[in-house]
Amino acid sequence: MALVVQKYGGSSVADASCIKRVAQRIVATKKAGNDVAVIVSAMGDTTDELLDLAEQVSPLPPGRELDMLLTSGERISMALLAMAIANLGHEARSFTGSQAGLITNSAHGKARIIDVTPSRISEAIDQGHIAIVAGFQGVSQDTKDITTLGRGGSDTTAVALAAALEADVCEIYTDVDGVYTADPRIVPAARQIPRISYEEMMEMAACGAKILHLRCVEYARRFSLPIHVRSSFSTKEGTWVVSDPYNEGTEMEQPIISGVAHDRSEAKITVVGVPDKVGEAASIFKTLADAEINIDMIVQNVSAAATGRTDISFTLPTADSQAALTALKKIQERIGYESLLFDDQIGKVSLIGAGMRSHPGVTATFFAALADAGVNIEMISTSEIRISVVVGQDGVDAAVAAAHRAFDLDADQVEAVVYGGSGR
């Protein structure tokens, strides 16, 4: 008997009929002889609707109260799903994140899991019940307040709980048939990837691929927990995320490039005329770190000999841009920089693949493809298995499609389907 942890996203439980279909899939897994624990997201666009409602009431809602509001979406899903399973003749118990033992720090809106104590979940499973857990939420170890894990946090809930329960697999059910070489909405000929490594999936998640949350892949890699990405709308095999996809009893040859990811949720800030002195860049990024702002790509221009000044550009989540601008303006007089430039009309396009380690010419092919498509590159960042570029937002689609073609990633026939419309 295997222990299977399943996670269903918002599009999979969008309405009553979807919830009934998910319940049937869960019961089928149970009837196959498995123990089952399930994590659910809020129904459809419930979280966005709750956020809009909060903004109508208060432009700056307190973090504690916003978390109390947002977590209600998952509680609705878990209760309805438990009812649907009961209607099929199986007993299910629903649990909030705190009842399930998801212990977090106290950072409202972006809490991190620091411990999982799933005794109540284990007890329910031992008694033959199906455990239903509300995703995206936990309880602060210090304040005992309800917290949320940030958007996409239900993925992290699922993997963290699966690791704590020592599950055999964590199945992430979404509205596409697995992980694809590119977003099917931009590249209809994108191919499904049968197996992919943790590090490749982490790069894709970090670069904007919304199929899995970055933190959930990090968690899975730490505990060597297999993730099986599948669609709740079909019975196709999906994609396995594992430690070594090319050396696990398969005949697959490692591809040079696994996929092309893109992200439209970033902005660029340029600090103009920074004095070229030791420690100035450190002061700028220390200020941003103190404001809890994550920086992605950084470029510093060569100092102008005549002025002894330089420009520093960096990208960050658009949602954090106003906080970053406010923090930087507070240190303008102390640093002595001239001005700030802000651009939110950008996008990031990334080429990902472990095979590029041993294949020269990948960068040249990538840049040539963008040039042929008429896409101008503004910034460049690389890792051992990734090349990322910042381009104008109106050039993102063309860049993704061009890179996909340049590395022969197009499928022989169109097969990518987005059943629910969101890709998560």
N, C-alpha and C positions, 0 to 999 in steps of 0.2 A: 504494500500500500504506500503510495506516494503522497506527500503533502504539497499541494499546489496552491500558490497565492496568485489570485487574479485581480487585475485592476481595470476598471472600465471608466473611460473618459466621459466628458459631458455630452458629446454627440452620441455616445452609445446608450445613454440613459436620458435622452432629450425629452421624451414624453412617455405616456403610460404604455403605449404599444412597444416602444423600445425597451422599457423596463421589463415587460413580460417576456420579450425575446431573450434578454440577458438572463433572466431567471431560468428559462429553459436550458440555456447553455450551461449555467452553473449546476443545475440539477443533473444534467447529462454527465458532467465531470464527476459529480458525487456518485452517480450510479455506476460509473466505470471503475469504482473501487478506490477512489482517492479521497483523502481529507481535503477540505477546501476552506480557504479564507479569502475574502473578497474586499477590495478597497474601491470605493466609488467617489467620483467627482460630483459636483453640483450639476443639476439638469441643464443641458443646453447652455444658454447665455445667462443663467441665473446670477453668476458672480458679477458679470458686467452690469446687469440690471440693478443689483444691490449697490454697486459702486456709484452708479448714476443717481440712485435714490439718496445715498449718503451725501453726495455733492449738492443735491438740491436742498438738503437740510442744513449742511454746513460746508463751507469751502475748504475748511481744514479740520476734518473730524479727528478727535483724539484716537491714537493708534489702538488703545485698548478696546474702545467701543467699536471701532471699525472691525477689528478681529471678531468681536462678539457677533456683529451683524453678518459678516461674510461666511462664518462657519455654519450658519444656519442652512445654507444651500446644500452642503453635504449631508447634514442631518436629515433633511427632507428625503434625499436620494436613498440613504441607507434604510430608513424606515419603510419607504415604499417598496424597495427591493425585497426586504425581509417579508413583507406582506405577500408579494407576488410569489416568493418561494414557498411560503406556507400554503398558498392556494394550490400549489402543485404537490402537496402532501409531504413536504420536508420541513423540518423545523430549522429556522434561522434566528440568530440573535444579532441585533445591531448594537454597535458600540461607537461612541464618540472617540476622537483621538486621545483624549485624556483617559477615558475608560480603558482604552486599548494599551495604555502605558507608553505613549509617545511623549517623552520628556525632552523639552527644548530649553534654549536660553530665553531671555526675556525681550528679544528684539521683535517688537510687533511688526507684522507685515513681511518680515523676512527672517523668521526665526530658524535656527539650525538645530537639528536633532542631536542631543548629547547622550541619550540613553533610551533604550526600549525595554520595558518590563511587561511582557505580554501574558502575564499569568491568567488573566480572565479569558483571553483568546485561546490559550492552550487548554484551559478547563472546558470551554465550550466545544472545542474540537474533540477532546477526549470523550465527551459525552455524545459524540456523533452528530453534533449540530454544525451548521454552516455559519461561520462567523462573518458578519458584515461590518466593515470599519469605515468610518467617515475619513476621507483623505484630506490632505492639505492643512491639517491642524494638529496641535498638541497642547501641552500645558507647560508653563514655565516652571522650572525647578525652583527658582527663587521666589517669585511672586505668587505662584499658583494660579495665575491668570491664563485664560485661553489665548493661544497664539496661532498665527498662520505661517506657513512655510514659504510664501511667495507663489507667484503664478507657476503652474506646472508642478506644484508641491505634492500632488497626489501620487505622481510617479515615485517621488522620494519616499513617501509614506509606505508605498507598496514594497519597495526594495528593502527598506529598513526593517519592516515587519517580517518580510520573508527571511532576511538574514537572522533576525532574532529567533524566529521559529525553526531555523535550520531547514527551510523548505527545499524541495528538490528543484523547483523552478519558479520563477516569477513571470507570469504571463501578463503583458501589457496589451490590453485590447483598445483599439482605436478605430478610426474610420477610413484607414487605408490598409492595404494587404501586407504591409511590412515596411521596412526601410528601403527607400528608393535612391537611385543615383542622383536625383535632383527632385525638386518640388514638382509633382505631376501637374499642378495648375499652370506652371510656367513651361515645363517640358513634357508634353503629353507622351513622348516616346521614352520617358525615363524607365529604367529597368529596376525590377525588384532585386535586392541584394539578399541571397540566401543566408549567408553567414558573414559577420563582420566582427572585428576585434573591439575590445573595450576602448583602446586608445583612439582608434579611428572614429568610433561612435562618439567619444567625448569631444573630439575636435569638431565633428559635424554638429553636435548639440551646441557647443560654444560658439559656433559660427552661424547659428540661426536656424538650423534644422529643427523643427518643432515636434518631431515625432517622439523624442524622449527628452526629459529634463536632464541637464548636465549633472546636477548633484546626484540623481538616481544612478547614472552610469558610474560615477566616481564611487558611490557606495557599493554597487555590484562588483566592481573591480576589486575593491578592498577585501570583499568576502568571497571572491571567486564564485559569485552566484550567477548562473545562466539567466539571461533575460530573453523571453520569447515574445517578439512583437507580432501581433496578429490583428485581423479585423474582426469586430463583433458582428459585421454584416455578411461575412462569408466564412467558408470552411477551409480556405487556402492555408498552406503551411506557414507562411509568414517568414520572419527573419530571426535568426538566433544571434544574440550578442554574447560572445564567449571570449576566453583568454587567447586562444590560438585557433582561429577558424580554418586555417590552412594545414593543420596538423592534427586533426581530430577524427581520423577515420574517413576523411573525405578525399576525393580525387581532384578537388579544386586547386587551380593554380592561383597564386596570389596576384591580383591585378595591380597594375601600376597606380591607377587612380580608382578609388572606391566611389567617389561621388563629388558633386558640386553643391555647396550650401550657400545660402544668402541670408542677409539680415538687413531689414529696413528700419530697425528700431534704434539706430545709433545716430549721434550727432558729433560734430567736430568743433572743438574750441581751439583757437590759436592765440597764444599769449605773445603779443607783438613787442619787440624791443626790450627783451630781457637782458640786463647787464651780464656780460660773459665773465662771471666770477664764480669761483668755487662755492658750491653750496646753494646757489640760487634755484637750480632745478629741484634740488632736494626739498627746499622750503615750499615750492609750489606743490609738489606731489604729496608732501606731508600734510599740507592744508587740506587737500582733497581726501586723503586717507582719513583724517580726523572727522571729515564730514561723511564718512562711510560711503564714498563714491568709488566704484570700480572703474579703473581705466583699462582700455583695451590696447589700441595701437598708439605709438608715440613716435614723432619725428622731430628732430632738432636740426635746424638749418646751420650751415657753417657761419661762424661769426663774421660780421662785416668788419674788415680791418679799420675802416675810417671811423666807425662809431663804437666799436667794441661791444656791439649788441647782437642778439640772435633772436630768432622766433622759435617757439616751441608749440607744436600742434599735437593734439591727442584726440582720440575718440572715446565716447562714453555713452551709456544708455540715455536716450533722449529724455526719459522720465527724470533723470538726475541732473539735467543740464542747468535748470534755473538755480538749483542748490549749489552747483559748481560755480556758476557765474557770481553768485552772491558771496561765496567763500573767497573767491579770487579777488573780488573788488575790495574786500576788507584788508588785503595785504598789498595792495597796489603801491601805497606810499612807502611801505617798508622795503619792498622788493625794488621798486623803481621802474617797473615795466611801463610801456607807453599806452597800450590799449588791449582790448579783447575783441576777437572776431568770433562770430558764432554762425554755424551752418548746419541746419537740420535737414537739408535736402541731399543727403548722401545715402549710400548703401554699401554694404560689405559683401564681396563675393569671394568665396574660398574654395580652393581645390584641395581635396583630402585623399590621402592614400599612403599606406605604409610602404608600398612598392617604389615610391619615388626616392627612397633612401639609396637604392642601387641602380637607378636609371637616370643618366644625365639627360639634359635637354628638356626636362619637364617645364621649367620656368620659361624657356625660350618659346616653347609651343604655346603655353598659356598666354603669354604677353602678345605673341603674334596673332592669336585668335581674337583677343580683345581689340587689337589694332585694326584687324580686318573688319571687325564689326563696328568700327568707329567709336569705340568706348575709350575715354581718356582716364588714365590712372592718376589718382591724387596721392595715395599713400600705399606703402607696401609693408607687409609683415610676414615673417616666415617662422616655421618650426621644422623639426625633422621630418614631419609627415604632413605639413600644411603650408600652402601659400595663400595669403589673403591680400586683397586689394580693396581700397576705398575708391568708389566711382560715384558719379552723379546719380541721384535716385532714378532719373529717367533712363539711365543706361543699364540698370540692374538686370532686367529681363533679357536684354540682348546679350549681356556678358555671360549670364548663366547658360543660355542656349548655345552661344558660340563655344564656350569651354566644353560643354557636354559633347558637342559634335567633334571638336578637335581631338578628343581622347577616345573616340569611338564608343561612347557610352550609350548611344541611342539603341533602343530595342529593335529587333527585326520587325515587330508588329506592335501596335499601340496596345498596352495592357494595363497601364496605371489607371486606377479608379479611385476617386475620393467620394466615398459613399455619403458622408455626413456634411461635407463642405468645409470643415475646419482643418483637416489634416492632423488633428490630435485625437 
